[in-house]
Amino acid sequence: MNGAAGSDRGFDRGPLWAQRLQPYLERAARPVSPIVEGHLTRLAGLTLEAEGCRAPVGARCLIGDGPGDRIEAEVVGFAGDRLYLMPTASPHGLVPQARVTPTHEVCRAPVGMELLGRVIDGSGAPLDGRGPLRPAGHRPLLAEAINPLERSIIREPLDVGVRAINALLTIGRGQRMGLFAGSGVGKSVLLGMMTRYTNADVIVVGLIGERGREVVDFVHNNLGEEGLARSVVVATPADNSPLMRLHGAMLATSIAEYFRDQGLQVLLLMDSLTRFAQAQREIALAIGEPPATKGYPPSVFARLPQLVERAGTGGAGGGSITAFYTVLVEGDDHNDPIADAARAILDGHVVLSRELADSGHYPAIDIEGSVSRVMTAIADPAHLAAARRFRQLYALYQRNRDLITVGAYQGGSDPAVDQAIEYHPRLMRFLQQDMDQPVGLVEALDDLGRLLAAAEDVHG
């Protein structure tokens, strides 16, 4: 009797047991690919070779025999049955035939408003000692390309707080600019000024391949508490592996894309595009890609536009990413392969002059060598005329500077040159600006108008 009652109660619980079993039935219906482990066969420099396992390019693998001594690596290429991997950290401690375990995962970027005010590394781990990140989600490091016809047209200027740029090299929201500079000419200070004084909603800073001391100086001195409050800093210093330097640049771009997709105006500052290219060169040469142009393999010149084209405007009514990429001109050689490639894919460039920096002129912007390719589309005719007149006076003096300096030019020989000589000190003062004094777009245009108000157009 009791047995029959128990059987009835079991029968009544049938639907409940089916509900409990449902997750296991669904899991059983999904085939799980078995993880085939391989072994480490070669370590040369930072390149690892593995055999016996299969994983796609970009996949993460764990290398090591014990759970506590494994290091992470990423598949960067293959040849036959061999996988080429690049570790994210030092390979110190690895032994021959170490176990290689594919994880079937790829590196992803943490995103969310919680990142504002934080400093993170190329893997998304915090560096500022302010506790763990709690991102709202994750995005792939490599985003899909945007259909160029779906991008909105650049029509609005972006105030960067620098008088020379606002007035003479006006930047549009969604423009990609290069900042060409050698070492020690004020590049980091200019980036810090734009970070503090821009009217963008969010600033994303990528410090790629720089010295660790420069990271600290930029965050505390150039950025400051006010700038950091609306910024995200991604830092992968020079002692990071080349893979992490690549990831740092892509992570900063992914974070900027997230804020753009929220409808915000983003300023992306990446220092530097050259270090990104050098990291790709290290990886490409290590896996056997032949050098092409001054030691740079072809993949470097394919990677550059893939990174740069991710910035810019989004769809109609959305946000934008206005990007500044610094380009190091070694030995002040502006025909360097990376500098030459960057000029071709960017929407303009600001050149910093060592000669101006050595004379104490800051920011050391070479107006003659700089150009904004969208200025004509976002500036009104009066602004364009004033900027053109400024350039004419500046260039006329520079062409005759040697004669003027040695006293060979006789006053009155050319009225245009006389006017350029008269206004040159005012032009130079206009181009100079203290790093702690922002000059907005409206103020810069007013200053330019007052400067040229008394100038007579001798050609008119």
C-alpha positions in Angstrom: 0.0 0.0 0.0 2.8 2.4 1.0 4.7 1.3 -2.1 1.8 2.2 -4.3 1.4 5.6 -2.7 5.1 6.3 -3.1 4.9 5.3 -6.8 1.9 7.6 -7.3 3.8 10.5 -5.6 6.8 9.8 -8.0 4.5 9.9 -10.9 3.1 13.2 -9.8 6.6 14.7 -9.7 7.2 13.7 -13.3 6.9 17.3 -14.9 9.1 18.7 -12.1 11.9 16.2 -12.9 11.6 16.9 -16.6 12.0 20.6 -15.9 15.1 19.8 -13.8 16.5 17.6 -16.5 15.9 20.2 -19.3 19.3 22.0 -19.0 21.2 18.7 -19.1 19.2 17.6 -22.2 20.0 20.9 -23.9 23.7 20.5 -23.1 23.7 17.0 -24.4 22.1 18.2 -27.7 25.0 20.6 -28.3 28.1 18.8 -29.5 31.2 19.9 -27.6 34.4 19.9 -29.6 37.1 17.9 -27.8 40.2 19.9 -26.8 43.2 18.4 -28.5 46.3 19.3 -26.6 49.7 19.7 -28.3 53.2 20.2 -27.1 55.9 22.9 -27.4 58.6 22.1 -29.9 60.6 25.3 -30.2 61.2 28.6 -28.6 63.2 31.2 -30.5 63.2 34.7 -29.1 59.6 35.4 -28.3 58.2 33.0 -30.9 56.8 29.7 -29.8 56.1 26.7 -32.1 53.7 24.0 -31.1 52.6 20.7 -32.7 49.8 18.3 -32.2 47.0 20.8 -31.7 44.8 22.9 -33.9 43.6 26.5 -33.2 42.7 29.4 -35.5 44.8 32.5 -35.8 43.9 34.9 -32.9 42.9 32.1 -30.5 44.3 32.0 -27.0 46.3 29.0 -25.7 47.7 28.1 -22.3 51.3 26.7 -22.2 52.6 24.7 -19.3 52.1 21.5 -17.4 50.7 22.8 -14.1 47.7 25.0 -13.4 49.9 27.5 -11.5 52.8 27.9 -14.0 50.9 28.3 -17.3 51.4 31.3 -19.5 49.0 32.7 -22.1 49.9 33.0 -25.8 48.1 33.9 -29.0 48.2 32.1 -32.3 49.8 34.5 -34.8 50.4 32.1 -37.7 51.0 28.5 -38.8 53.0 26.5 -41.3 51.9 22.9 -42.1 51.1 21.2 -38.7 53.0 23.8 -36.7 51.4 26.7 -34.9 53.3 29.9 -34.3 52.4 31.6 -31.0 53.4 34.8 -29.3 53.2 35.0 -25.5 51.5 37.8 -23.7 54.2 37.8 -21.0 57.8 36.5 -20.6 58.2 32.9 -21.6 60.7 32.4 -18.7 60.3 28.9 -17.1 58.9 27.1 -20.2 60.4 23.7 -20.9 60.6 21.5 -24.1 57.5 19.5 -24.8 55.4 21.6 -22.5 51.7 21.1 -22.9 49.8 23.5 -25.2 46.1 23.7 -24.5 43.8 25.7 -26.9 41.1 27.6 -25.1 38.8 28.2 -28.1 38.6 31.9 -26.9 39.9 35.2 -28.3 41.0 38.3 -26.5 38.1 40.7 -25.9 37.9 44.3 -24.7 36.1 45.3 -21.5 33.7 48.2 -22.1 31.3 50.4 -20.1 31.0 53.7 -18.4 32.8 52.3 -15.4 36.1 52.6 -17.3 36.1 56.4 -17.1 38.9 57.5 -14.8 40.7 54.2 -15.0 44.2 53.2 -16.2 44.4 49.7 -17.7 46.9 47.5 -19.5 46.6 45.8 -22.9 44.7 42.9 -21.4 42.1 45.1 -19.7 43.6 44.6 -16.2 43.7 47.7 -14.0 47.0 49.4 -13.3 45.8 52.2 -11.0 45.3 50.2 -7.8 41.7 51.2 -7.6 40.3 47.7 -7.4 38.9 45.4 -10.1 37.0 46.5 -13.1 33.3 45.8 -13.4 32.7 46.3 -17.2 29.2 46.4 -18.6 30.3 44.0 -21.3 33.0 43.0 -23.7 33.7 43.7 -27.4 36.1 42.0 -29.9 39.5 43.6 -30.3 39.1 43.4 -34.1 35.8 45.1 -35.1 34.1 44.7 -38.4 34.8 47.4 -40.9 32.1 50.1 -41.3 30.5 50.6 -44.7 32.0 53.9 -45.8 28.7 55.0 -47.3 27.0 54.6 -43.9 29.3 57.1 -42.2 28.0 60.6 -41.6 29.8 63.5 -43.2 32.1 65.6 -41.1 30.4 69.0 -40.7 31.1 70.2 -37.1 34.5 71.5 -35.7 36.0 70.1 -32.5 37.5 72.6 -30.1 40.8 71.2 -28.9 41.8 74.2 -26.8 45.0 75.0 -28.8 44.9 78.3 -30.6 47.1 77.4 -33.5 45.1 74.3 -34.3 41.7 75.8 -33.7 42.4 78.8 -35.9 44.7 77.5 -38.7 44.2 73.7 -38.6 40.6 73.4 -37.6 39.7 69.8 -36.7 36.3 68.2 -37.5 34.5 65.8 -35.3 35.4 62.4 -36.7 38.6 63.4 -38.4 41.8 61.3 -38.2 45.0 63.4 -37.7 48.6 62.6 -37.5 51.0 64.3 -35.0 54.5 64.1 -36.6 57.3 64.7 -34.2 60.8 63.7 -33.2 61.8 63.1 -29.6 61.8 66.0 -27.2 59.8 68.5 -29.1 56.7 68.7 -26.8 54.5 66.0 -28.3 53.3 64.7 -24.9 52.6 68.2 -23.6 50.5 69.0 -26.7 48.5 65.8 -26.2 48.0 66.6 -22.6 46.7 70.1 -23.5 44.2 68.6 -25.9 43.1 66.0 -23.4 42.3 68.6 -20.7 40.8 71.4 -22.9 38.9 69.6 -25.6 35.1 69.8 -25.6 34.7 66.1 -26.4 32.5 64.0 -24.1 35.1 61.2 -23.6 38.8 60.9 -24.1 40.5 57.6 -24.7 44.3 57.6 -24.5 46.5 54.8 -25.8 50.1 54.9 -24.6 51.7 52.3 -26.8 55.4 51.3 -26.4 56.4 54.4 -24.4 58.7 54.5 -21.4 57.1 53.6 -18.1 58.2 57.0 -16.6 56.3 58.8 -19.5 53.1 56.9 -18.6 53.3 58.1 -15.0 54.2 61.7 -16.1 51.3 61.8 -18.6 48.7 60.5 -16.2 49.7 62.7 -13.3 51.2 65.8 -14.9 49.8 66.2 -18.4 46.4 64.6 -17.8 45.7 65.6 -14.2 42.7 64.7 -12.1 40.3 66.8 -14.1 41.4 65.2 -17.4 41.5 61.7 -16.0 37.9 61.9 -14.7 36.5 61.7 -18.3 39.2 59.6 -19.8 40.2 56.0 -20.2 44.0 55.4 -20.4 45.3 52.2 -21.9 49.1 51.8 -21.2 51.3 49.1 -22.7 54.9 50.4 -22.0 58.0 49.4 -24.0 58.8 46.5 -21.7 55.5 44.7 -22.7 55.6 42.0 -25.3 55.0 43.1 -28.9 51.6 41.2 -28.8 50.5 43.3 -25.8 51.5 46.5 -27.5 49.3 45.5 -30.5 46.5 44.6 -28.1 46.9 48.0 -26.3 46.2 49.9 -29.6 43.3 47.7 -30.5 41.9 47.8 -27.0 41.9 51.6 -26.9 40.2 51.7 -30.3 37.5 49.2 -29.2 36.8 51.3 -26.1 36.5 54.4 -28.2 34.1 52.6 -30.6 31.9 51.6 -27.6 31.5 55.2 -26.5 30.9 56.3 -30.1 28.1 53.8 -30.4 26.5 55.3 -27.3 26.2 58.6 -29.3 29.1 60.3 -27.5 31.8 62.5 -29.1 35.1 60.7 -28.4 38.7 62.1 -28.7 41.2 59.2 -29.2 44.8 60.0 -28.6 47.3 57.3 -29.5 50.9 57.6 -28.7 52.3 56.2 -30.9 51.3 54.7 -34.3 55.0 54.1 -34.9 55.4 51.8 -31.9 52.3 49.9 -33.1 54.0 49.4 -36.4 57.2 48.3 -34.8 55.3 45.8 -32.6 53.8 44.2 -35.7 57.2 44.2 -37.4 58.7 42.3 -34.5 55.9 39.7 -34.7 56.0 39.4 -38.5 59.8 39.0 -38.7 59.8 36.5 -35.8 57.4 34.1 -37.7 59.4 34.4 -41.0 57.7 37.2 -43.0 60.3 38.8 -45.3 61.2 42.4 -44.8 60.1 44.8 -47.6 60.6 48.5 -47.0 63.5 49.4 -44.7 62.9 46.3 -42.6 59.1 46.6 -42.4 57.2 43.5 -43.7 54.1 44.0 -45.9 51.7 43.1 -43.0 52.7 46.3 -41.2 51.3 48.4 -44.0 48.1 46.3 -44.0 47.7 46.7 -40.2 47.9 50.5 -40.2 44.8 51.3 -42.2 42.9 48.5 -40.4 43.5 50.3 -37.2 43.0 53.9 -38.4 39.9 53.2 -40.4 38.1 52.1 -37.2 38.1 55.7 -36.0 35.9 58.4 -37.6 32.2 59.2 -37.7 29.5 56.6 -37.1 26.1 56.4 -38.6 23.8 59.4 -39.1 22.9 61.0 -35.7 25.4 58.9 -33.8 28.7 59.7 -32.1 32.2 60.1 -33.6 35.8 59.3 -32.9 38.2 62.2 -33.5 41.7 60.6 -33.5 45.2 61.9 -33.1 47.9 59.4 -33.9 51.5 60.4 -33.1 54.1 59.4 -35.6 57.8 59.4 -34.5 60.1 60.7 -37.2 63.4 59.2 -36.3 66.2 61.7 -36.9 63.5 64.1 -38.1 63.2 62.1 -41.3 59.7 62.8 -42.6 60.2 60.2 -45.4 60.3 57.4 -43.0 58.1 54.5 -44.3 55.7 54.7 -41.4 55.4 58.5 -41.6 54.9 58.3 -45.4 52.2 55.6 -45.0 50.5 57.5 -42.2 50.2 60.7 -44.3 48.4 58.7 -47.0 45.7 57.2 -44.8 45.1 60.1 -42.4 42.9 63.2 -42.9 45.7 65.7 -42.2 48.8 66.1 -40.0 50.3 68.5 -37.5 54.1 68.7 -37.7 56.2 69.7 -34.7 59.4 71.4 -35.5 62.6 70.8 -33.6 64.0 74.2 -34.7 61.0 75.9 -33.1 61.3 73.8 -29.9 65.0 74.5 -29.6 64.2 78.2 -29.8 61.7 77.9 -26.9 58.6 78.3 -29.1 55.8 76.1 -27.8 53.7 74.4 -29.0 56.3 73.9 -31.7 53.8 73.6 -34.6 55.2 74.0 -38.1 52.3 75.8 -39.8 53.8 75.5 -43.2 54.2 71.7 -43.0 50.8 71.1 -41.4 47.4 70.7 -43.0 43.8 69.8 -42.1 42.1 68.2 -45.1 38.6 68.8 -43.8 39.0 72.4 -42.7 37.5 73.7 -46.0 34.3 71.7 -45.3 33.8 72.9 -41.7 35.1 76.5 -41.6 33.1 79.5 -43.0 34.6 81.7 -45.8 35.7 84.5 -43.5 37.6 82.0 -41.3 39.3 80.4 -44.4 40.3 83.8 -45.8 41.8 84.8 -42.5 43.8 81.5 -42.2 44.9 81.8 -45.8 46.1 85.4 -45.2 48.0 84.3 -42.0 49.8 81.6 -43.9 50.7 84.0 -46.7 52.4 86.4 -44.3 54.1 83.6 -42.4 55.4 81.9 -45.6 56.6 85.1 -47.2 58.8 85.9 -44.2 60.2 82.3 -44.1 61.2 82.5 -47.8 63.1 85.7 -47.2 64.4 84.9 -43.7 68.0 84.4 -44.6 68.2 87.7 -46.4 66.4 89.5 -43.6 68.7 87.9 -40.9 72.0 88.9 -42.6 70.7 92.4 -43.4 70.8 91.8 -47.2 67.1 92.8 -47.6 66.6 96.5 -48.1 63.3 97.9 -46.7 60.9 99.2 -49.4 62.1 96.7 -52.1 58.9 94.7 -51.8 55.8 96.0 -50.0 54.6 92.5 -49.3 57.8 91.5 -47.7 57.8 94.7 -45.7 54.4 93.8 -44.3 55.5 90.2 -43.5 58.4 91.6 -41.6 56.2 94.0 -39.7 53.7 91.3 -38.7 56.1 88.4 -38.1 56.5 89.0 -34.3 52.7 89.2 -33.9 52.3 86.0 -35.9 54.8 84.2 -33.7 53.1 85.3 -30.5 49.8 84.1 -31.9 51.3 80.6 -32.5 52.6 80.4 -28.9 50.5 79.3 -26.0 51.1 78.4 -22.4 50.3 74.9 -21.5 48.1 75.9 -18.6 46.0 78.4 -20.6 43.3 77.0 -22.9 42.2 79.0 -25.9 38.8 77.9 -27.2 37.7 77.9 -30.9 35.7 81.2 -30.6 38.5 83.0 -28.8 41.1 81.7 -31.3 39.1 83.1 -34.2 38.6 86.4 -32.5 42.4 86.6 -31.9 43.0 85.8 -35.5 40.6 88.4 -36.7 42.1 91.1 -34.5 45.6 90.2 -35.6 44.8 90.6 -39.3 42.4 93.5 -38.9 45.1 96.1 -39.6 46.9 94.2 -42.3 46.4 95.5 -45.8 46.0 93.1 -48.6 48.6 94.6 -51.0 47.5 92.1 -53.7 43.8 93.0 -53.4 
